[in-house]
Amino acid sequence: LLFIILGTVGRVWSGTPLVLPTVGEVWPRPQAVESQDTYMIIRPGTFSFNVTRNTCAILDEALQRYKEIMFPSTALKRQDPWKKDGNFKGYLDNLKVTLLTKCETHPHQDMDEQYEIKINTPDAPGEASLIAQSVWGIVRGLESFSQLLVPNSAVYNVNSTQIRDFPRFSYRGLMIDTSRHFLPISKIEDTLDLMAMNKFNVLHWHIVDDPSFPYISSVYPELSKQGAYSPGHVYRASDISNVIEYGKMRGIRVLPEFDTPGHTQSWGSQPGLLTPCYKNGIPDGTFGPIDPTNDANYDFLRTFFEEVTSRFPDHYVHLGGDEVSFDCWKSNPTITHYMSQHNITGNYRKLEEIYITKLTQMISNLPTKNGYLVWQEVFDNGVNIADDTVVHIWKDGGTPLIFKHELGKVTSAGYSTVLSSCWYLNYISYGVDWHKYYECDPQDFDGTDEQKQLVLGGEACMWGEYVDRTNLISRTWPRASVVAEKLWSNKFHTVDSNAASPRLEEHRCRLLGRGYDVEPLWPSFCAADVAQL
């Protein structure tokens, strides 16, 4: 590996970095980009955005945000004279921003994210423009434009460039886990900022699990009172609203997961919800998954999910369904009697199917008429799920043949799917470990074109057993950036991890320069390592 990386080095600066970064290249790589050596100079004090056609709060805030990203306060203090040469083509004092349609209120699964950037092109010399059909395309284009700027003393160079860009997949997600370790809202917002800088568009919020229940429910407040780590380790309705709004302004959906019937030990304050486990015919004081035979539990779940779906505006909710142990159900005499009455004695997968079927029908019939995702076990166990179910594949990340076979099975059954198996970022190892993420492709399985169209995209997962506010950002980034490019860029542009290395090195330094403590990829240096150079 060391030999291969060294092969990407051209010259070195004052030290010996393993990888020489590119300069002014966009990550994720655009679908089509043409760039010349000629350039224009942007002076922060005179540059402005010129909005034509439509505008809205999302656009206005994005323009202000990107001015601050492109021209940080430290850069504005630089007064050194800048350099010009024969490729200098003039000063660029504004970017014309054209939004062709009215703004949508929230990001969604089928949103249009394509955009076009022109800077000093033959048909518009000396000018720059960003045009998109939707506000989401404008947001993605602003990120790309910001990455084209190269510091030159007190100003910025930007090469003559034309970009036509759109995402390969519509679902480009990152999962965070706030049950095993509570994450402050500030760290979730930092995550959303970094997601926007990498063109992710779905924050999968695994908000509760066995260890803790930090979600404050207005209708069932005892869930968090008894299930959270402490009264302070909770998310209030205002916190959730703020996260959703923060994501919306960056074109990022917030997809909540409330995993059932397993992974529910922290839900135990709700009377009768969890299954009492038995040993030698008597209760042993422990509890298992949700009791699917108790009709009152479905009334509870209906009321609970009515609240959840009223707080989270996304059409989808993740219902979990993974890793359901049948041991407790097997020990419980009430469940055994129920199964006998329903002629399913010993068939615990059928019992799970009864629960999942009732739950999914309930979700579909809520006032918000939600769609849903489930983990792959629901499909694997033969549960009769609705045609529009999205199956989330997560198992066997170390065995590509198995998860590729799963992709084939799920899509041959006609279900849409999202892949995470190969992108569990919480699994760490010493050394350069991102190449395997770059080599994984959600459509690389034996299937028809119709099947591959059912792959909505993929999701990087950061489970929280050993991740909290101290290492969430560093452990996630820039490794998640690798997944972002695989999900956004053209398949044929993302086959060579060694070719991607210089661009990834530049992007890592870019994120570090924007104030985020992202991990190094190998021995290297960035300007942001030290005080103002």
C-alpha positions in Angstrom: 0.0 0.0 0.0 2.8 2.4 0.9 4.5 1.8 -2.5 1.2 2.5 -4.3 0.5 5.7 -2.5 4.0 7.0 -3.1 3.4 6.5 -6.8 0.9 9.4 -6.6 3.5 11.9 -5.4 4.8 14.4 -7.9 6.9 17.0 -6.2 7.0 17.7 -2.5 6.9 21.0 -0.7 9.2 21.6 2.3 8.5 18.1 3.7 7.7 14.7 2.4 3.9 14.1 2.3 2.8 10.7 1.0 0.2 12.3 -1.2 0.4 15.6 -3.0 -3.1 17.2 -2.9 -4.8 18.6 -5.9 -5.7 22.3 -5.9 -9.2 23.6 -6.5 -10.9 20.3 -7.4 -14.4 19.5 -6.3 -15.3 16.6 -4.0 -17.5 14.6 -4.8 -16.3 14.6 -8.3 -18.8 16.3 -10.6 -20.4 14.3 -13.4 -18.9 16.5 -16.1 -16.2 19.2 -15.5 -14.0 21.2 -17.9 -11.4 23.5 -16.5 -8.7 25.7 -18.1 -5.5 27.1 -16.7 -6.8 30.6 -17.2 -8.3 32.1 -14.1 -10.1 35.1 -12.5 -9.5 36.7 -9.2 -12.2 37.1 -6.5 -11.8 39.9 -4.0 -13.8 39.1 -0.9 -14.6 42.8 -0.2 -16.2 43.3 -3.6 -17.7 39.9 -4.4 -21.5 39.4 -4.3 -24.2 36.9 -5.3 -26.6 38.3 -7.9 -29.9 36.4 -7.6 -32.2 36.3 -10.6 -35.7 34.7 -10.9 -36.8 33.0 -7.8 -35.6 33.2 -4.2 -36.7 32.1 -0.7 -35.4 31.8 2.9 -33.5 28.6 2.0 -31.6 30.3 -0.8 -31.0 33.5 1.1 -29.5 31.7 4.0 -27.4 29.5 1.8 -25.9 32.6 0.1 -25.0 34.1 3.5 -23.6 30.8 4.7 -21.4 30.3 1.7 -20.0 33.8 1.9 -18.8 33.0 5.4 -17.5 29.6 4.2 -15.6 31.1 1.3 -14.3 34.1 3.0 -13.6 33.3 6.7 -12.7 36.2 9.0 -9.1 35.0 9.2 -8.7 35.3 5.5 -10.1 38.8 5.4 -7.3 39.9 7.6 -4.7 39.0 5.0 -3.3 42.1 3.3 -0.4 40.6 1.3 -0.3 41.6 -2.4 -1.6 38.9 -4.7 0.1 37.5 -7.7 -1.0 37.6 -11.4 0.4 36.1 -14.5 -0.4 35.6 -18.2 -3.4 33.4 -17.4 -5.1 36.1 -15.4 -8.4 37.1 -17.1 -9.8 39.7 -14.8 -11.7 40.2 -11.6 -14.9 38.2 -10.8 -17.1 40.4 -8.7 -20.3 38.4 -8.7 -21.9 35.0 -9.3 -25.3 35.1 -11.1 -27.6 32.7 -9.3 -30.6 31.6 -11.2 -33.3 29.4 -9.6 -35.7 28.4 -12.3 -38.6 27.2 -10.1 -40.1 28.2 -6.8 -38.6 26.7 -3.7 -39.9 23.6 -2.2 -40.6 23.6 1.6 -38.6 20.4 2.5 -36.1 18.1 0.9 -37.5 14.8 -0.2 -36.6 11.4 -1.8 -37.2 12.6 -5.4 -35.8 16.1 -5.1 -33.9 17.6 -8.1 -30.3 18.3 -7.1 -28.7 19.0 -10.5 -27.0 22.3 -11.3 -24.7 23.9 -13.8 -21.8 26.3 -13.1 -20.0 28.5 -15.7 -17.0 30.6 -15.0 -15.4 32.6 -17.8 -16.6 30.3 -20.5 -16.4 31.1 -24.2 -20.1 32.0 -24.4 -19.9 34.2 -21.3 -16.3 35.5 -20.9 -15.6 37.4 -17.7 -18.8 36.2 -16.0 -19.9 33.4 -13.7 -23.3 31.8 -13.2 -25.0 29.0 -11.2 -28.3 27.7 -12.6 -30.6 25.0 -11.3 -34.2 24.0 -11.5 -34.6 23.6 -7.8 -33.3 25.3 -4.7 -31.6 22.0 -3.8 -29.5 22.2 -6.9 -28.5 25.7 -6.0 -27.4 24.5 -2.6 -25.3 21.7 -4.1 -23.9 24.1 -6.7 -22.8 26.6 -4.1 -20.8 24.0 -2.3 -19.0 23.1 -5.6 -18.4 26.8 -6.3 -16.9 27.3 -2.9 -14.5 24.4 -3.5 -13.2 26.0 -6.7 -11.7 29.0 -4.9 -7.9 28.8 -4.3 -6.4 31.3 -1.8 -3.9 33.7 -3.3 -2.7 36.0 -0.5 -5.7 38.3 0.3 -7.8 37.1 -2.7 -8.9 33.9 -4.4 -8.2 32.5 -7.8 -10.9 30.5 -9.6 -10.1 28.8 -12.9 -12.2 29.1 -16.0 -14.6 26.2 -15.4 -17.8 24.6 -16.6 -19.6 22.0 -14.5 -22.7 20.0 -15.2 -23.6 17.9 -12.2 -26.2 15.7 -10.6 -26.2 12.8 -8.2 -25.9 9.2 -9.3 -28.2 8.0 -6.4 -31.1 9.8 -4.8 -30.5 8.4 -1.3 -27.1 9.3 0.1 -27.3 8.8 3.9 -25.3 9.0 7.1 -26.5 7.3 10.3 -25.8 8.5 13.8 -26.6 6.7 17.0 -27.8 8.8 20.0 -28.8 5.9 22.3 -25.5 4.3 23.2 -23.9 7.7 23.6 -25.8 11.0 23.7 -24.8 13.5 21.1 -25.2 17.2 21.8 -27.2 19.2 19.3 -24.1 21.2 18.4 -22.4 18.0 17.2 -25.4 16.9 15.2 -25.3 20.3 13.5 -21.6 20.0 12.8 -22.4 16.6 11.2 -25.1 18.2 9.1 -22.6 20.9 8.0 -20.1 18.3 7.0 -22.8 16.3 5.2 -23.7 19.4 3.1 -20.0 19.9 2.3 -20.0 16.3 0.9 -23.4 16.4 -0.7 -25.1 13.8 1.5 -28.9 14.3 1.7 -30.2 12.0 4.4 -29.4 12.1 8.1 -30.7 8.7 9.5 -31.2 9.4 13.2 -31.1 6.2 15.2 -32.4 8.1 18.2 -33.3 5.4 20.7 -32.2 1.8 21.4 -31.7 -0.6 24.3 -29.2 1.6 26.3 -31.2 4.8 26.5 -34.4 6.6 25.3 -33.4 10.3 24.9 -36.5 11.3 22.9 -39.0 13.2 24.9 -42.5 12.2 24.0 -45.3 14.6 25.0 -47.9 11.9 25.0 -45.6 9.3 26.9 -43.2 11.4 28.9 -42.3 8.5 31.2 -40.4 6.9 28.3 -37.6 9.4 28.6 -38.0 10.1 32.3 -37.2 6.5 33.0 -35.3 5.6 29.8 -32.9 8.4 29.3 -29.4 8.4 31.0 -30.3 11.5 32.9 -32.8 14.4 32.7 -30.3 16.3 30.7 -29.5 13.6 28.2 -32.7 14.2 26.2 -33.9 15.7 23.0 -36.9 18.0 23.4 -39.4 18.8 20.7 -37.6 22.1 20.1 -34.3 20.3 19.7 -35.8 18.0 17.1 -37.4 20.9 15.3 -34.0 22.8 15.2 -32.2 19.7 13.8 -34.9 19.3 11.1 -34.7 23.0 10.2 -30.9 23.0 10.2 -30.9 20.0 7.8 -33.6 21.5 5.6 -31.5 24.6 5.0 -28.8 22.4 3.7 -31.0 20.1 1.6 -30.8 17.2 4.1 -33.7 15.1 5.1 -33.9 13.9 8.7 -35.1 10.3 8.8 -36.0 9.1 12.4 -35.6 5.4 13.4 -37.5 3.9 16.3 -36.4 0.3 16.1 -38.9 -2.4 17.2 -39.9 -5.0 18.3 -36.3 -5.7 19.5 -33.8 -3.1 20.7 -36.5 -1.8 23.0 -35.2 -2.3 26.6 -35.2 1.4 27.2 -39.0 1.5 26.4 -39.8 -0.5 29.6 -41.7 2.2 31.4 -44.7 1.6 29.2 -46.8 -1.0 31.1 -47.2 -4.3 29.3 -45.1 -3.3 26.3 -42.2 -5.6 26.7 -42.4 -9.4 27.0 -41.7 -10.9 30.5 -39.1 -13.6 30.2 -39.6 -16.9 32.1 -37.3 -19.5 33.5 -38.5 -22.8 34.8 -42.1 -21.6 34.4 -41.8 -18.4 36.4 -40.8 -14.8 35.5 -37.1 -14.2 35.9 -37.3 -10.4 36.1 -36.0 -9.8 32.6 -37.8 -8.6 29.5 -37.5 -9.3 25.8 -38.9 -7.7 22.7 -42.3 -5.9 22.5 -45.1 -8.3 23.2 -46.9 -8.8 19.9 -49.9 -10.5 21.5 -51.0 -7.6 23.6 -53.5 -5.5 21.7 -53.0 -2.5 23.9 -49.5 -2.3 22.6 -50.7 -1.4 19.1 -52.8 1.4 20.6 -49.7 2.7 22.3 -47.6 2.4 19.1 -50.3 4.2 17.0 -50.4 7.2 19.3 -46.6 7.2 19.7 -46.0 7.2 15.9 -48.7 9.8 15.3 -46.6 12.1 17.4 -43.3 11.0 15.8 -44.6 11.6 12.2 -46.1 14.9 13.2 -42.6 16.1 14.4 -40.6 14.7 11.6 -41.9 15.9 8.2 -40.1 13.4 6.0 -42.4 10.9 4.2 -40.3 8.0 5.5 -39.7 6.6 9.0 -37.3 3.8 9.7 -39.0 1.0 11.7 -36.0 -1.2 12.4 -36.9 -4.8 12.8 -33.4 -6.2 13.1 -31.8 -8.7 15.5 -35.1 -9.9 17.2 -34.3 -12.6 19.6 -37.0 -15.2 19.9 -35.7 -16.7 23.2 -38.0 -14.6 25.5 -41.0 -15.2 23.3 -40.3 -18.9 23.5 -40.2 -18.8 27.3 -43.5 -16.9 27.8 -46.6 -19.0 28.4 -49.0 -16.2 27.3 -47.3 -16.0 23.9 -47.2 -19.8 23.6 -51.0 -19.9 24.2 -51.5 -17.1 21.6 -49.5 -19.0 19.0 -51.5 -22.1 19.7 -54.8 -20.3 19.2 -53.5 -18.8 15.9 -52.2 -22.1 14.6 -48.6 -20.9 14.4 -47.1 -23.0 17.3 -43.3 -22.8 17.1 -43.2 -20.5 14.2 -41.7 -17.4 15.7 -41.0 -15.8 12.4 -44.7 -15.9 11.8 -45.3 -14.2 15.1 -42.8 -11.5 14.1 -44.6 -11.1 10.8 -47.9 -10.5 12.6 -46.3 -7.7 14.6 -44.5 -6.1 11.6 -47.6 -6.4 9.4 -49.7 -4.6 12.0 -47.1 -2.0 12.5 -46.5 -1.2 8.9 -50.2 -1.0 8.1 -50.6 1.3 11.0 -47.8 3.6 9.7 -49.3 3.7 6.3 -52.7 4.6 7.7 -51.5 7.5 9.9 -52.8 10.9 9.0 -49.4 11.6 7.4 -49.6 8.4 5.3 -45.9 7.6 5.8 -43.6 5.2 3.9 -41.1 3.2 5.8 -37.7 1.5 5.8 -36.9 -1.8 7.6 -33.7 -3.6 8.2 -33.1 -6.6 6.0 -34.1 -9.3 8.6 -37.7 -8.4 8.1 -37.4 -9.4 4.4 -35.1 -12.4 5.2 -37.6 -13.8 7.7 -40.3 -13.9 5.1 -42.5 -11.2 6.5 -45.2 -10.2 4.1 -44.3 -6.5 3.6 -45.9 -3.9 1.4 -44.7 -3.3 -2.1 -43.4 0.1 -1.3 -41.2 -1.0 1.6 -37.6 0.1 1.4 -35.3 -2.7 2.6 -32.1 -1.6 4.3 -29.3 -4.1 3.8 -26.6 -4.0 6.5 -25.2 -7.5 7.2 -22.1 -9.3 6.0 -20.0 -6.2 5.3 -16.9 -8.3 5.3 -18.3 -10.8 2.8 -19.2 -8.9 -0.4 -20.5 -12.1 -2.1 -23.2 -12.4 0.6 -24.5 -8.8 0.6 -24.4 -8.7 -3.2 -26.6 -11.8 -3.2 -28.9 -10.1 -0.7 -29.1 -7.1 -3.1 -30.1 -9.5 -5.8 -32.8 -11.2 -3.7 -34.4 -8.0 -2.4 -34.5 -6.3 -5.8 -35.7 -9.5 -7.6 -38.6 -9.5 -5.2 -39.4 -6.0 -6.4 -38.4 -4.0 -3.4 -36.4 -0.8 -3.3 -33.2 -1.0 -1.2 -30.5 1.0 0.5 -27.0 -0.5 1.1 -24.9 -0.1 4.2 -23.1 -3.4 4.6 -19.8 -2.2 3.3 -19.9 1.2 5.0 -19.9 0.6 8.7 -17.5 3.4 9.6 -17.5 2.5 13.3 -15.3 -0.5 12.5 -11.8 1.0 12.6 -8.3 -0.3 12.0 -4.8 1.1 12.0 -3.6 2.5 8.8 -5.2 3.5 5.6 -8.7 1.9 5.7 -10.8 3.9 3.3 -9.9 2.1 0.1 -12.4 -0.7 0.8 -15.2 1.9 1.1 -14.3 3.3 -2.4 -14.3 -0.2 -3.9 -17.9 -0.9 -2.8 -20.7 -0.1 -5.3 -24.4 -0.6 -4.5 -25.2 -1.7 -8.1 -22.3 -4.2 -8.3 -24.4 -7.4 -8.1 -25.9 -9.9 -10.5 -29.2 -8.5 -11.6 -31.1 -6.9 -14.4 -31.1 -3.2 -15.2 -34.6 -3.0 -13.7 -33.3 -4.5 -10.4 -30.4 -2.1 -10.2 -32.8 0.8 -10.7 -34.4 -0.3 -7.4 -31.2 0.6 -5.5 -32.0 4.0 -4.1 -28.4 4.5 -2.9 -26.5 3.8 0.3 -25.7 4.9 3.8 -22.6 5.2 5.9 -23.3 4.1 9.5 -21.6 5.4 12.6 -22.8 3.2 15.5 -22.2 4.7 19.0 -20.9 2.0 21.2 -17.5 3.8 21.3 -18.4 7.1 19.7 -19.6 10.2 21.5 -19.2 14.0 21.2 -15.4 13.7 21.6 -14.7 11.6 18.5 -17.9 11.7 16.3 -16.4 14.1 13.8 -12.9 12.8 13.7 -14.0 9.2 13.3 -16.6 9.9 10.7 -14.7 12.3 8.5 -13.2 12.2 6.0 -13.9 8.5 5.7 -17.6 9.3 5.1 -16.5 11.6 2.3 -15.4 8.5 0.4 -18.9 7.1 0.6 -20.3 10.4 -0.4 -18.3 10.4 -3.7 -19.3 6.8 -4.4 -23.0 7.8 -4.1 -22.8 11.1 -6.0 -20.3 10.6 -8.8 -20.3 8.7 -12.0 -19.6 5.0 -11.5 -16.7 5.1 -14.0 -15.1 8.0 -12.2 -14.9 6.2 -8.9 -13.0 3.0 -9.7 -9.5 4.0 -8.7 -8.8 4.8 -5.1 -5.2 5.8 -5.9 -6.4 8.3 -8.5 -8.8 9.7 -5.9 -6.2 10.1 -3.2 -4.8 13.5 -4.2 -8.4 14.9 -4.4 -9.3 13.4 -1.1 -6.2 14.8 0.5 -7.2 18.3 -0.7 -10.7 17.8 0.6 -9.5 16.7 4.0 -7.4 19.8 4.3 -10.4 21.8 3.1 -12.6 20.5 5.9 -9.9 21.0 8.4 -9.5 24.6 7.2 -13.2 25.1 7.7 -12.8 24.3 11.4 -13.6 20.6 11.7 -11.2 18.2 13.4 -11.3 15.6 10.7 -8.8 12.7 10.8 -5.6 12.5 8.7 -5.5 9.9 6.0 -1.7 9.3 6.1 1.5 11.3 7.0 0.7 14.7 5.6 0.2 18.4 6.4 -2.4 21.1 5.8 -2.2 24.9 6.0 -4.7 24.8 8.8 -2.4 22.8 11.0 -0.7 26.0 12.1 -1.7 29.6 12.7 -2.2 31.9 9.7 0.5 31.2 7.2 
